[in-house]
Amino acid sequence: MYDGINVLAAGIAQEFPHAAMVAGYINGEFAWVQAQWNLFPHADHVTISTTAGANEGDVLDVESGDATPDQTAGWIAMRKAAGLYRPTIYCSLDVIPAVRIGTGSYILDKDYDIWVADYTGVAHEVSGCAATQYESTANYDISTVYDTAWPHRKAPAPPGPPHLGAPVGLSVTVNGQTADFGWGPLEGSESYLFQVFHHNSQGVYGAAIADETVTTNHVEGFQLPGGGQYAVRIRSRVPIGDWTDWTIF
């Protein structure tokens, strides 16, 4: 990620036209105008507020002349109330302890993030922080973002239902006009969807002659209508799983 004051935006765009992420101020003396943001049509725009009184921005700049550590809790509360899922505090490495105090009951990496300035000249990670600004030049600053979801503007989608693989070891034993089916139990599965179809030599499936839920890993004495071939497949129904390969018999 690249950032700088407003007059540096054009130079950053010229040197890094394909930057994936850029950061700039949205208020204060060095605020970017829209034309400068437009220089980065393909980048994620990370917006920085220099004042804790402004209900705007992804990031609050906590450094001399801007916001102070004891203003961070109020700004975080205001931004979260406005819909920003996890606001970010920008500060230097030695200010992190004061920010941790200033944020009060808010929990780092859960309620808010830190983007830290630690000018080593080499890309590196600072534990607990979402990004590290490691180099500052006359024309731009460079940061490593090692939280790929940062900035966390929206709450993550809730996890979907568990998804299992396919049962293994599907076997079929035909006894005249009946068939027994069995398969290896799939750990975590509460029930299975059991399907049997008419099948012909061209691989065309007709109407299902079985489409039912079973709670065991076997079906015994299944009545066959007679004539031709059949195809069977199984999958976990709760939770959802993958189908076995078709077994022709």
C-alpha positions as CSV (number, residue, x, y, z in Angstrom):
1,M,0.0,0.0,0.0
2,Y,1.2,3.5,-0.9
3,D,0.2,6.8,0.8
4,G,1.2,10.4,1.0
5,I,-0.1,13.9,1.3
6,N,-2.3,15.3,-1.5
7,V,0.4,16.9,-3.6
8,L,2.1,13.4,-3.8
9,A,-0.9,11.6,-5.3
10,A,0.0,12.3,-8.9
11,G,3.5,11.0,-8.4
12,I,2.4,7.9,-6.7
13,A,-0.1,7.2,-9.5
14,Q,2.7,7.7,-12.1
15,E,5.2,5.4,-10.4
16,F,2.6,2.8,-9.3
17,P,-0.2,2.8,-11.8
18,H,-1.3,-0.7,-10.8
19,A,-1.3,-0.2,-7.0
20,A,-3.8,-2.4,-5.3
21,M,-4.3,-0.1,-2.4
22,V,-3.6,3.6,-1.7
23,A,-4.3,5.7,1.4
24,G,-4.9,9.4,1.7
25,Y,-6.4,12.0,3.9
26,I,-10.0,13.1,3.6
27,N,-9.8,16.1,5.8
28,G,-7.2,18.5,7.2
29,E,-4.5,20.5,5.4
30,F,-3.4,17.6,3.2
31,A,-6.8,16.2,2.2
32,W,-7.1,14.6,-1.2
33,V,-9.6,15.9,-3.7
34,Q,-11.7,13.6,-5.7
35,A,-9.6,14.1,-8.8
36,Q,-6.6,12.7,-6.9
37,W,-8.5,9.6,-5.8
38,N,-9.6,9.2,-9.4
39,L,-6.0,8.6,-10.4
40,F,-6.3,5.2,-8.8
41,P,-9.4,3.6,-10.4
42,H,-8.4,0.0,-9.7
43,A,-7.1,0.5,-6.1
44,D,-8.8,0.1,-2.8
45,H,-9.0,3.7,-1.3
46,V,-8.2,3.7,2.4
47,T,-9.4,7.0,3.8
48,I,-7.7,8.7,6.8
49,S,-9.2,11.3,9.1
50,T,-6.8,13.7,11.0
51,T,-9.4,14.6,13.6
52,A,-11.4,12.5,16.1
53,G,-14.4,14.9,15.7
54,A,-15.1,13.8,12.1
55,N,-17.4,10.9,11.6
56,E,-15.7,9.8,8.4
57,G,-12.8,7.7,7.3
58,D,-11.5,4.1,7.7
59,V,-8.5,5.3,9.8
60,L,-7.9,7.9,12.5
61,D,-4.5,9.4,12.4
62,V,-3.0,9.5,15.9
63,E,0.2,11.6,15.8
64,S,1.4,15.0,16.8
65,G,-1.0,17.7,15.6
66,D,-3.8,15.3,14.8
67,A,-5.9,13.0,17.0
68,T,-4.6,11.9,20.4
69,P,-4.7,8.4,22.0
70,D,-7.3,9.4,24.5
71,Q,-9.7,10.4,21.7
72,T,-9.5,6.9,20.1
73,A,-12.4,5.3,22.0
74,G,-14.8,8.1,21.2
75,W,-13.9,8.0,17.5
76,I,-14.2,4.2,17.3
77,A,-17.6,4.3,19.0
78,M,-18.8,7.0,16.6
79,R,-17.6,5.2,13.5
80,K,-19.0,1.8,14.6
81,A,-22.3,3.5,15.2
82,A,-22.1,4.9,11.7
83,G,-21.7,1.3,10.3
84,L,-17.9,0.9,10.0
85,Y,-17.4,-2.6,11.3
86,R,-13.8,-2.3,12.6
87,P,-12.2,1.2,12.6
88,T,-8.4,1.5,12.4
89,I,-6.0,3.6,14.4
90,Y,-2.8,4.8,12.7
91,C,0.1,5.5,15.0
92,S,3.8,4.9,15.5
93,L,5.2,1.9,17.2
94,D,6.0,3.7,20.4
95,V,2.5,5.1,20.7
96,I,0.7,1.7,20.6
97,P,0.7,1.4,24.4
98,A,-1.0,4.7,24.8
99,V,-3.5,3.8,22.1
100,R,-4.3,0.5,23.9
101,I,-5.1,2.5,27.0
102,G,-7.0,5.2,25.1
103,T,-9.3,2.6,23.4
104,G,-10.5,1.5,26.8
105,S,-12.7,-1.6,26.6
106,Y,-12.4,-2.0,22.9
107,I,-10.4,-5.1,21.9
108,L,-7.6,-4.9,19.3
109,D,-8.2,-7.2,16.3
110,K,-11.8,-7.6,17.3
111,D,-13.3,-4.1,17.7
112,Y,-10.6,-2.1,16.0
113,D,-7.3,-2.5,14.1
114,I,-3.9,-0.7,14.2
115,W,-1.9,0.4,11.2
116,V,1.5,1.1,12.7
117,A,4.5,3.1,11.5
118,D,7.8,1.3,12.2
119,Y,10.4,2.6,9.7
120,T,12.9,-0.3,9.4
121,G,13.2,0.0,5.6
122,V,12.2,-3.6,5.3
123,A,8.7,-5.0,5.0
124,H,7.8,-6.7,8.3
125,E,4.9,-7.5,10.5
126,V,4.2,-6.1,14.0
127,S,2.2,-8.5,16.1
128,G,-1.4,-7.6,16.5
129,C,-1.4,-5.0,13.8
130,A,-3.2,-5.1,10.4
131,A,-0.5,-3.2,8.5
132,T,3.0,-1.8,8.9
133,Q,4.2,1.4,7.3
134,Y,7.9,0.5,7.1
135,E,9.4,3.1,4.7
136,S,8.9,6.8,4.3
137,T,10.4,8.7,1.3
138,A,10.1,12.2,0.0
139,N,7.5,11.0,-2.6
140,Y,5.5,8.4,-0.8
141,D,5.2,6.0,2.1
142,I,5.1,2.2,1.8
143,S,3.2,-0.2,4.0
144,T,2.8,-3.9,4.1
145,V,-0.8,-5.1,4.6
146,Y,-0.8,-8.6,6.0
147,D,-4.5,-8.8,6.9
148,T,-5.9,-9.4,3.5
149,A,-9.4,-8.4,4.7
150,W,-8.3,-5.0,6.0
151,P,-9.8,-2.4,6.2
152,H,-12.7,-4.2,7.8
153,R,-15.6,-2.0,6.6
154,K,-18.4,-4.6,6.8
155,A,-19.0,-7.5,9.1
156,P,-17.8,-10.8,7.6
157,A,-20.6,-13.0,6.2
158,P,-21.7,-15.6,8.7
159,P,-20.3,-19.0,8.1
160,G,-22.4,-21.3,5.9
161,P,-23.5,-24.7,7.1
162,P,-20.8,-27.3,7.5
163,H,-19.9,-29.1,4.2
164,L,-18.8,-32.7,4.2
165,G,-17.1,-34.8,1.6
166,A,-18.6,-37.8,-0.1
167,P,-19.2,-41.1,1.6
168,V,-16.7,-43.8,0.5
169,G,-17.0,-47.5,0.0
170,L,-20.5,-47.6,-1.7
171,S,-21.4,-51.2,-2.3
172,V,-24.4,-52.9,-3.9
173,T,-25.5,-56.5,-3.5
174,V,-28.3,-57.7,-5.7
175,N,-30.5,-60.6,-4.6
176,G,-33.0,-61.4,-7.3
177,Q,-35.4,-58.5,-7.3
178,T,-34.0,-56.8,-4.2
179,A,-30.7,-55.0,-3.5
180,D,-28.8,-54.1,-0.4
181,F,-26.7,-50.9,-0.3
182,G,-24.0,-50.0,2.1
183,W,-21.4,-47.2,2.5
184,G,-18.8,-46.1,5.0
185,P,-20.3,-43.8,7.7
186,L,-19.3,-40.2,7.1
187,E,-18.1,-38.6,10.4
188,G,-20.4,-35.7,11.3
189,S,-23.2,-36.7,9.0
190,E,-26.7,-36.9,10.7
191,S,-28.5,-38.3,7.6
192,Y,-28.0,-39.3,4.0
193,L,-29.8,-38.7,0.8
194,F,-30.2,-42.0,-1.1
195,Q,-31.1,-42.0,-4.8
196,V,-31.6,-44.8,-7.3
197,F,-32.4,-44.2,-11.0
198,H,-33.2,-46.3,-14.0
199,H,-30.1,-46.3,-16.3
200,N,-29.4,-47.4,-19.9
201,S,-26.2,-48.2,-21.8
202,Q,-26.1,-44.7,-23.2
203,G,-25.7,-43.2,-19.8
204,V,-29.2,-41.7,-19.8
205,Y,-31.0,-41.6,-16.4
206,G,-34.7,-42.0,-16.2
207,A,-37.1,-41.2,-13.3
208,A,-35.8,-41.8,-9.8
209,I,-37.2,-44.9,-8.2
210,A,-35.8,-43.8,-4.9
211,D,-35.1,-40.4,-3.5
212,E,-35.2,-40.6,0.3
213,T,-33.5,-39.6,3.5
214,V,-32.0,-42.3,5.7
215,T,-30.3,-42.0,9.0
216,T,-28.2,-45.2,8.7
217,N,-25.3,-46.0,6.4
218,H,-27.2,-48.8,4.7
219,V,-30.4,-49.6,2.9
220,E,-31.4,-53.3,2.8
221,G,-34.1,-55.1,0.8
222,F,-34.7,-52.3,-1.7
223,Q,-37.3,-53.6,-4.2
224,L,-36.2,-53.4,-7.9
225,P,-38.8,-53.0,-10.5
226,G,-36.9,-55.3,-12.9
227,G,-35.3,-54.9,-16.3
228,G,-32.3,-52.9,-17.3
229,Q,-29.6,-51.3,-15.3
230,Y,-29.8,-49.0,-12.3
231,A,-27.6,-46.2,-10.9
232,V,-27.2,-45.2,-7.2
233,R,-25.5,-42.4,-5.5
234,I,-25.3,-41.1,-1.9
235,R,-24.5,-37.9,-0.1
236,S,-24.7,-36.5,3.4
237,R,-27.9,-34.5,3.7
238,V,-27.4,-32.9,7.1
239,P,-24.9,-31.3,6.9
240,I,-24.7,-31.0,3.1
241,G,-22.0,-33.1,1.6
242,D,-20.7,-34.2,-1.9
243,W,-22.3,-36.9,-3.9
244,T,-20.5,-40.2,-4.4
245,D,-19.7,-41.2,-8.0
246,W,-22.6,-43.0,-9.7
247,T,-22.5,-46.8,-9.1
248,I,-24.1,-48.8,-11.9
249,F,-25.5,-52.2,-11.2
